[in-house]
Amino acid sequence: MTAIDAKNNLDYHRTYRPTIGPPLAIGILTTVAPWFMMQPAFGFGVAASKTPNSAVARMRSLKTHTVYGIGLYLAALLLSLCIK
């Protein structure tokens, strides 16, 4: 590692700006776990297909995991502000 590379690595935390896209995508993609693993394990069927209001159950999972993604973004934003 050269001195220039070391300086760039040290300055990275000062210029890091989190964006909403990746954490939100991760939050939404983690909806796969409840739809295809947890809900069938509880007897609700794939994506809560055996429940009376399956659309409501799906939307609740999606909303909850979207909030999780927003939380990831806010945590990264707070961390980037604390590191400065």
Secondary structure, DSSP 8 states (H G I E B T S, - for coil): --HHHHHHHHHHHHH----SHHHHHHHHHTTHHIIIIIHHHTTS-GGGTTSTTHHHHHHHHHHHHHHHHHHHHHHHHHHHHHH-
